[in-house]
Amino acid sequence: MKQKIYNSADDAIADVPDGASIMFGGFGGAGFPNNLIQALLRKGTRNLTAISNNCGTGDGELGILFKSKQVKRVIASFPGPKSNYFQDQFAAGEVELELVPQGILCERMRAQGAGIYAFFSPVGAGTEIAAQKEERVFNGKRCVLEAALGADYAFVKAHRADTLGNLVYRKAARNFNPIMATAAATTIVEVDEIVPAGVLDPEAIATPFVFVDRVVQAKTLRS
């Protein structure tokens, strides 16, 4: 069986190339893979496409990647009023933004994980969000076609993992993480604790090991 446990966050993200697309879990300060983000900062990988709910809070979360100008494109639902570095770069035309309603962002990732190529939704019909998208009418409602959303990598924060890669999340830190784990070609997870296989309560496992490629225990930065 493939060895999934890595010694450090730097080792876990060592092969992430320039130009990669990466999903970053987290919402409202909870569940961000901060150790993996810091490792990406140290590696200096550039021209990234970042897929996340928001774009950092000051120097926190994704903020440091914008500060170092490693991100060229963003797919997000709420860049946020405190994402200072992103806001400045977006205003200067240095970074691209695809703004996606939060529910649609989740459903596009869920569709990718489920093998669904696209779906119709009434959300955004008749607005700028629907520009250049196919439109149809269902039950009298205008709907637009939304494509599934995948990525090269997903950076995920979980509370516990076993040696197989099954994941348990802590409270609100669950948020986007389980969906992103299913939607990326390679899922890299930082956890607070790694336990032997069979220790985790099967009823508590939110992400099965089949969706997880790499796990690193990293306690220095909590979220």
N, C-alpha and C positions, 0 to 999 in steps of 0.2 A: 504493500500500500504506500502511496505517495506520502513522504514526510512533509507535514504542513507547519510544524513548529519552527519558528525562526528565532535566532538569538537576540536580534535587535531590530528596531524599526528601520534603521539604515539598510540592513541586510534585506528586509522584507520588500523594500521599494527600490532596490538597487538597479533593476532592469527597466524602470519606467523611463521611456525615451522622451526627448523633445517632441512636442506636437501631440502628445497623448491626450485622450479625453478621459476625465476622471470624475466619478460621482463621489461627493462628500456628504456623509450622513450628518445629522444634527439639526436642531431646531431650538431657537430661543436660548442658546447657550448650553443646551443639554444634548449629549450624544455626539459631540464632534470628535473626530479622530485626531486630536491635537498632536499626539506624538508622531503620527504618520505625516501630518502636515509639516511639522518641524523638520522631519527627516527629508522631506521633499525640498524644503527651503535650503537645507545644508547641501543637498545634491545639486541644486541649481538648475533643475529641469525647467525648460522654458517653452513658450508658445503653447501653453496648455489650454484646453477647453474644460472649464469647471462647471459641473452640474450640481447645483445645491439650492436649498431653499433661499439662502441669503448669502451675502458677500462679505461677511466678517463684521466685527464690532471693534473699531479702532485697530489695535495691533493684535486682537484676538481672532481665533478661528482662522478663516481664510484671509483675514486682513493682512497677515504678514506676506502672503504670496502676491497680493496686489502691491504691497509696499515695495517688494523686490522686483516687481514688473515681470513675473513669471507667467501670468495669465493673459491670453489674448482674446478669449471669447468666453462668455458666460451664458448659461441657460439657467434661469432662476425665476422664482415666483415673487420674491420680496427682497430686492437688493438691500433695503434697509437704510434709514436716515443716518445711522452711525457708521456706515461702511465708507469712511472718509476717503481711503485710497482708491477704492473702486469709483466713487462718485467723481473724484477729480480726474481720473483717467478716462472715464466715460465722457465727461464734459469736454475733454481735450481730444476726443476721437481716437484714443489709444487702445481702447478695448471695446469689443462688440457685445451687445446684449440681445438675447432672445428672451423676452418676457412671457412667461407661461402662467396661467392661473394655477393656483396651488393644487387643486383637485385634479386638473388635467395633467400636471407634472407627475403626480403620483400614478395616475392611470396609464400614462404613456410608459412609465417604467414597469408597471405591473404587467402591461401588455407584452412588453419585450420578454420578461421572464416567463410568461405563459405561452410564448410562441405565436402571439397575435400580431399581425403586421400593422394593422391600423384599425380605427374605430370611429364612429360618428358620435358627436356630442353637440348639444345645443349651446354649450357655454361659449361665449364670445361671438356667436353668430351676429352679423351686422356691425361688428366693430373692427378696429384696426388689427386685432388679434387674428381675425379670419381672412385677412388680405391674402390673395393668391392661393387660398385653399379650396379644394373641391367642396361644393355645398349641395345638400339634398334636403328634401322636406319629408319628415316622418310624422304621421299623425297630426299634420297641420303645423309642425314646428320646424323652423329652419335649423339645420344641423351642419356642422363642418367636419371634415375628415381630419383626424389627428393621427400622425404616424407614431408607431412605437419608438421608444427612446432607449438606446443602449449606450454602452461606453466601453472603452478598453479596460478600465479599472474601476473598481468601487473601493473606496476607503471607508471602512466601517468601524464603529465603536460599539463594543458589547461589554457586558459585565463579566461573564464567565464563558469559557470554552472548555470542551474536553479535547483530548488528544486527537480525536477524529475530526474535530472542527465544528461540532454542534454548538450553537450559541444560545445564551440566555442574556436578556437585556435587563437594565435596571430602570423601572418606572418610566418616566417620560423620555429617557434616552433611547427608547425603542424607535420612536418617530419614523424617519425615512430609512433607517438602516436596514431593516429586513427586506424592504422592497428593492433597494439598491443592490443588495447582495445577490438577488436573482437576475439582475439586468445587465451585469458586466461580464466581459470575457474572463477577467481575473479579479477575484474578490480578496482583498487584504484586510485583515481584522486586527485591531488592537484590543486587548482585554485586560482587566484587572487581575484575573486569576485563571490559571489553566489547571484542570483536574483530570484524573484518569478517566478513560472511557467507561461508561456505565454508572458514573457518580451522579450526573445530572438527572433530575426528574424529567422523564420524557414529556410530561404535560407542560413543563415550563420551557421547553425548547421552542424558540420562535423561528430560528433559521437552521434547517437540517444541514449536515456536513457536506452534502453533495453540492451545495452552492458556495462552499468556502475553499479557497486555495491556499491561503497563508494565514498564520496566526502568530502574533507576537505579544508577550506579556509586557506591559509598559504602564507603570504606575506614577510616573513623575508629573504628568499633566492630566488632571481630572476634568471630566465634563459630564 
